Amino acid sequence: MRVSVFRRAHFNAAHMLYNPNWTFEKNQEVFGPCNNINYHGHNYELEVKVTGEVDPDTGYVYDMKLLSDLIKNEVEAKFDHKNLNLDTEEFKALIPTAEHIVYVIYNILRAKIDERYELSVKLWETPRNIVQYPA
C-alpha cells in the first residue's frame, strides 16, 4: 500500500531579487519592490511530502520524527532568520526567488531521503504565492 505523509514547517527569511548581469533599471523593471536594496522578508510556509510503501512492521511510510528533525536541521537551521542573499552559500550566485528556494530545499532533502521514497516540496512565500518542486 502506497501512502503519502506530509510535514509542515515554517521559517522567516529576507532576500532581494537582483540579477547582477542587468542594470539597476532593468532589475527595477522586472523585480519591482522585490529589488529593494534594503531587502525584504517573508514568513515562508513549507510542506514536505514523502510517498512510499507502508512498512508492515511499523505501519509507517516514513518516521515523522525523523522527517521533522531533518527539516529542522537541514532547512530551518540553515534559512530561518537569515538574509538569503548574504547569509547562505546556496544563494550567493543564485537569485533567491521562491522557485529557486523550493528547488534548493528539495535537493537538500533529496540527498538525505532514500530514493525509494518519492519526494515533493511545496513553499508558500505568501498566502497567495505558492511554488512546488517537482511540479
Buried (B, 14 or more C-beta within 10 A) or exposed (E): EEEEBEBEBEBEBBBBBBEEEBEEEEBBEEBEEBBBEEBEEBEBBBBBBBBBEBEEEEEBBBBEEEBBEBBBEBBBEBBBEBBBBEBBEBBEEBBBBBBBBBBBBBEBBBEEBEEEBEBBBBBBBEEEEBBBBEE
